[in-house]
Amino acid sequence: MLRGCLLESASAAAQRPEYAYERVNAAAYRVELMFSALAFSLCAVISTEFTDKDKC
């Protein structure tokens, strides 16, 4: 009884349109991933530049 209820709620949550694999959703996720990778890359470059200045 409890297992059936849990399975029903899990399957209802998994069938949301936000989680569907569509080109629009996949493209949005890829763009978000590229922006976060760019932001982390810029942070790494900036911190490396400041590290080189400490060699005095």
N, CA, C and O atoms as a MOPAC input file, in Angstrom:
PM7 MOZYME 1SCF
protein

 N      0.82400 1    -1.18200 1     0.00000 1
 C      0.00000 1     0.00000 1     0.00000 1
 C      0.87600 1     1.25800 1     0.00000 1
 O      0.67300 1     2.15100 1    -0.82300 1
 N      1.82800 1     1.33200 1     0.89700 1
 C      2.71900 1     2.48800 1     0.95900 1
 C      3.62400 1     2.53000 1    -0.27200 1
 O      3.89500 1     3.59700 1    -0.82400 1
 N      4.08300 1     1.35300 1    -0.69100 1
 C      4.95200 1     1.28700 1    -1.87400 1
 C      4.21500 1     1.77100 1    -3.11500 1
 O      4.79300 1     2.48600 1    -3.93400 1
 N      2.96500 1     1.39800 1    -3.26500 1
 C      2.17100 1     1.84300 1    -4.40900 1
 C      1.96200 1     3.34700 1    -4.40200 1
 O      2.01100 1     3.99600 1    -5.44600 1
 N      1.73100 1     3.89300 1    -3.22200 1
 C      1.55300 1     5.34100 1    -3.09800 1
 C      2.83900 1     6.07800 1    -3.46000 1
 O      2.80200 1     7.10100 1    -4.14400 1
 N      3.96400 1     5.56300 1    -3.00600 1
 C      5.24200 1     6.18000 1    -3.33300 1
 C      5.54400 1     6.10000 1    -4.82500 1
 O      6.04500 1     7.05900 1    -5.41200 1
 N      5.24200 1     4.96500 1    -5.43400 1
 C      5.48000 1     4.82100 1    -6.86300 1
 C      4.59800 1     5.76100 1    -7.67200 1
 O      5.04500 1     6.32800 1    -8.66900 1
 N      3.35000 1     5.93100 1    -7.25000 1
 C      2.45100 1     6.85200 1    -7.95700 1
 C      2.93600 1     8.29000 1    -7.84600 1
 O      2.91900 1     9.02600 1    -8.83300 1
 N      3.36600 1     8.69600 1    -6.66300 1
 C      3.82600 1    10.07600 1    -6.50600 1
 C      5.13300 1    10.30700 1    -7.25400 1
 O      5.34800 1    11.39300 1    -7.79300 1
 N      6.00200 1     9.31300 1    -7.29600 1
 C      7.25900 1     9.45300 1    -8.02700 1
 C      7.01800 1     9.52500 1    -9.52700 1
 O      7.65800 1    10.31500 1   -10.22200 1
 N      6.10800 1     8.71400 1   -10.02800 1
 C      5.83600 1     8.74500 1   -11.46600 1
 C      5.12000 1    10.03000 1   -11.86300 1
 O      5.32600 1    10.53200 1   -12.96800 1
 N      4.28000 1    10.57000 1   -10.98000 1
 C      3.61600 1    11.84200 1   -11.28100 1
 C      4.62900 1    12.97800 1   -11.31200 1
 O      4.51200 1    13.88600 1   -12.13600 1
 N      5.60800 1    12.94000 1   -10.43800 1
 C      6.63600 1    13.98600 1   -10.41400 1
 C      7.56100 1    13.87700 1   -11.61300 1
 O      8.05700 1    14.89000 1   -12.10600 1
 N      7.79800 1    12.67100 1   -12.08500 1
 C      8.71300 1    12.47200 1   -13.20300 1
 C      8.10000 1    12.87300 1   -14.53900 1
 O      8.82600 1    13.04300 1   -15.51800 1
 N      6.79400 1    13.02600 1   -14.59800 1
 C      6.14200 1    13.33100 1   -15.85700 1
 C      5.80900 1    14.81100 1   -16.01200 1
 O      4.90800 1    15.17100 1   -16.76900 1
 N      6.52100 1    15.65200 1   -15.31100 1
 C      6.31300 1    17.08800 1   -15.45100 1
 C      6.89100 1    17.56700 1   -16.77300 1
 O      7.89100 1    17.02000 1   -17.23800 1
 N      6.28600 1    18.57100 1   -17.38400 1
 C      6.80500 1    19.06100 1   -18.66700 1
 C      8.19700 1    19.68600 1   -18.55500 1
 O      8.93400 1    19.72300 1   -19.54000 1
 N      8.56700 1    20.17700 1   -17.36900 1
 C      9.88900 1    20.77200 1   -17.21600 1
 C     10.98600 1    19.72900 1   -17.35800 1
 O     12.11100 1    20.05600 1   -17.73400 1
 N     10.66400 1    18.47200 1   -17.05900 1
 C     11.66200 1    17.41100 1   -17.09000 1
 C     11.65400 1    16.63900 1   -18.40000 1
 O     12.47000 1    15.73500 1   -18.58300 1
 N     10.75900 1    16.97200 1   -19.30700 1
 C     10.67200 1    16.25700 1   -20.58000 1
 C     11.88300 1    16.59100 1   -21.44100 1
 O     12.38900 1    17.71300 1   -21.41600 1
 N     12.33300 1    15.61400 1   -22.19400 1
 C     13.46500 1    15.86000 1   -23.08900 1
 C     12.92500 1    16.44700 1   -24.38000 1
 O     12.40100 1    15.73000 1   -25.23300 1
 N     13.05600 1    17.72900 1   -24.50900 1
 C     12.69100 1    18.41800 1   -25.73600 1
 C     13.87100 1    19.28100 1   -26.13800 1
 O     14.74300 1    19.57400 1   -25.32000 1
 N     13.89900 1    19.67800 1   -27.36800 1
 C     15.02400 1    20.48600 1   -27.84300 1
 C     15.13300 1    21.80700 1   -27.08800 1
 O     16.23600 1    22.28300 1   -26.82200 1
 N     13.99200 1    22.39900 1   -26.74200 1
 C     14.01900 1    23.67800 1   -26.02900 1
 C     14.61800 1    23.50300 1   -24.64400 1
 O     15.46500 1    24.29700 1   -24.23500 1
 N     14.19300 1    22.47500 1   -23.91400 1
 C     14.74500 1    22.23100 1   -22.57900 1
 C     16.22700 1    21.88800 1   -22.64800 1
 O     17.01900 1    22.39500 1   -21.85400 1
 N     16.60300 1    21.04000 1   -23.58400 1
 C     18.00700 1    20.63600 1   -23.70700 1
 C     18.87600 1    21.82700 1   -24.09700 1
 O     19.98800 1    21.96900 1   -23.58700 1
 N     18.39200 1    22.67500 1   -24.98400 1
 C     19.17200 1    23.84800 1   -25.39000 1
 C     19.34100 1    24.80900 1   -24.22000 1
 O     20.41600 1    25.38100 1   -24.03900 1
 N     18.30000 1    24.99000 1   -23.43400 1
 C     18.39800 1    25.88500 1   -22.27700 1
 C     19.41200 1    25.34700 1   -21.27100 1
 O     20.17900 1    26.11900 1   -20.69600 1
 N     19.42200 1    24.04300 1   -21.05400 1
 C     20.37900 1    23.45800 1   -20.11600 1
 C     21.80500 1    23.59100 1   -20.64100 1
 O     22.73000 1    23.84200 1   -19.86900 1
 N     21.98500 1    23.42300 1   -21.94500 1
 C     23.32400 1    23.53700 1   -22.51300 1
 C     23.83700 1    24.96600 1   -22.44000 1
 O     25.01700 1    25.18900 1   -22.16900 1
 N     22.96500 1    25.93500 1   -22.67900 1
 C     23.37200 1    27.33900 1   -22.58200 1
 C     23.74600 1    27.67400 1   -21.13800 1
 O     24.74100 1    28.35600 1   -20.89400 1
 N     22.95500 1    27.19900 1   -20.19300 1
 C     23.26500 1    27.43200 1   -18.78100 1
 C     24.59400 1    26.78600 1   -18.40600 1
 O     25.37500 1    27.37600 1   -17.65900 1
 N     24.85900 1    25.60600 1   -18.90200 1
 C     26.11800 1    24.92100 1   -18.62600 1
 C     27.30000 1    25.67900 1   -19.22300 1
 O     28.35200 1    25.78300 1   -18.59100 1
 N     27.13500 1    26.21200 1   -20.43900 1
 C     28.21600 1    26.96600 1   -21.06900 1
 C     28.49200 1    28.26100 1   -20.30900 1
 O     29.65400 1    28.63100 1   -20.14000 1
 N     27.45900 1    28.95600 1   -19.84700 1
 C     27.66700 1    30.18600 1   -19.08900 1
 C     28.34900 1    29.91300 1   -17.75100 1
 O     29.21500 1    30.68000 1   -17.32800 1
 N     27.96800 1    28.83800 1   -17.09000 1
 C     28.61700 1    28.52700 1   -15.81900 1
 C     30.07000 1    28.11300 1   -16.04100 1
 O     30.93500 1    28.46300 1   -15.23800 1
 N     30.35100 1    27.38100 1   -17.10600 1
 C     31.74200 1    27.02000 1   -17.41300 1
 C     32.56300 1    28.26200 1   -17.74100 1
 O     33.72300 1    28.35800 1   -17.34000 1
 N     31.98300 1    29.19800 1   -18.45500 1
 C     32.67300 1    30.44400 1   -18.76700 1
 C     32.94600 1    31.25400 1   -17.50400 1
 O     34.03200 1    31.81200 1   -17.34400 1
 N     31.96800 1    31.31800 1   -16.61300 1
 C     32.14500 1    32.06700 1   -15.36300 1
 C     33.24200 1    31.43700 1   -14.50800 1
 O     34.07400 1    32.15300 1   -13.95100 1
 N     33.25600 1    30.11500 1   -14.39500 1
 C     34.29400 1    29.45700 1   -13.60800 1
 C     35.66700 1    29.61200 1   -14.25600 1
 O     36.67200 1    29.73600 1   -13.55700 1
 N     35.71300 1    29.60500 1   -15.56900 1
 C     36.98200 1    29.80800 1   -16.26100 1
 C     37.51900 1    31.21200 1   -16.01600 1
 O     38.71300 1    31.39400 1   -15.77500 1
 N     36.64100 1    32.19800 1   -16.07700 1
 C     37.06900 1    33.56600 1   -15.80500 1
 C     37.55900 1    33.73000 1   -14.37200 1
 O     38.54700 1    34.42200 1   -14.12900 1
 N     36.88200 1    33.10500 1   -13.43300 1
 C     37.32900 1    33.15600 1   -12.03200 1
 C     38.70100 1    32.51300 1   -11.87800 1
 O     39.53700 1    33.01400 1   -11.12600 1
 N     38.93900 1    31.42500 1   -12.57200 1
 C     40.24000 1    30.75300 1   -12.49000 1
 C     41.33600 1    31.62400 1   -13.08700 1
 O     42.43100 1    31.70700 1   -12.53000 1
 N     41.05800 1    32.27000 1   -14.20800 1
 C     42.05600 1    33.12700 1   -14.83800 1
 C     42.35500 1    34.33300 1   -13.96400 1
 O     43.51700 1    34.70500 1   -13.80200 1
 N     41.34100 1    34.94000 1   -13.40700 1
 C     41.53700 1    36.11400 1   -12.55700 1
 C     42.32800 1    35.74700 1   -11.30200 1
 O     43.23400 1    36.47900 1   -10.90500 1
 N     41.99300 1    34.62600 1   -10.68300 1
 C     42.73300 1    34.23500 1    -9.47900 1
 C     44.17400 1    33.87300 1    -9.80400 1
 O     45.05800 1    34.10000 1    -8.97800 1
 N     44.43500 1    33.31900 1   -10.97100 1
 C     45.79900 1    33.01300 1   -11.37800 1
 C     46.58000 1    34.30100 1   -11.61800 1
 O     47.76000 1    34.38500 1   -11.27700 1
 N     45.93600 1    35.28900 1   -12.19400 1
 C     46.61800 1    36.57100 1   -12.42500 1
 C     47.01800 1    37.21300 1   -11.10400 1
 O     48.11400 1    37.76300 1   -10.99800 1
 N     46.16300 1    37.15700 1   -10.10600 1
 C     46.48500 1    37.74100 1    -8.81800 1
 C     47.57600 1    36.93100 1    -8.10600 1
 O     48.35600 1    37.50100 1    -7.34200 1
 N     47.64600 1    35.65000 1    -8.33400 1
 C     48.66800 1    34.81200 1    -7.73000 1
 C     50.04900 1    35.18300 1    -8.26000 1
 O     51.01700 1    35.18900 1    -7.50000 1
 N     50.15300 1    35.48900 1    -9.54400 1
 C     51.43200 1    35.87100 1   -10.13800 1
 C     51.93000 1    37.20000 1    -9.59100 1
 O     53.14000 1    37.42400 1    -9.57800 1
 N     51.06200 1    38.08600 1    -9.14300 1
 C     51.46000 1    39.38500 1    -8.63700 1
 C     52.10200 1    39.27100 1    -7.25100 1
 O     52.78900 1    40.19600 1    -6.81600 1
 N     51.88800 1    38.15300 1    -6.55500 1
 C     52.40600 1    37.99400 1    -5.20400 1
 C     53.87300 1    37.55600 1    -5.16700 1
 O     54.42000 1    37.39900 1    -4.07500 1
 N     54.51700 1    37.35800 1    -6.28900 1
 C     55.88800 1    36.83300 1    -6.32400 1
 C     56.95500 1    37.83200 1    -5.88700 1
 O     58.09500 1    37.41800 1    -5.67800 1
 N     56.66500 1    39.07900 1    -5.74100 1
 C     57.62700 1    40.13400 1    -5.42600 1
 C     58.69300 1    39.69100 1    -4.55600 1
 O     59.57400 1    40.47800 1    -4.20900 1

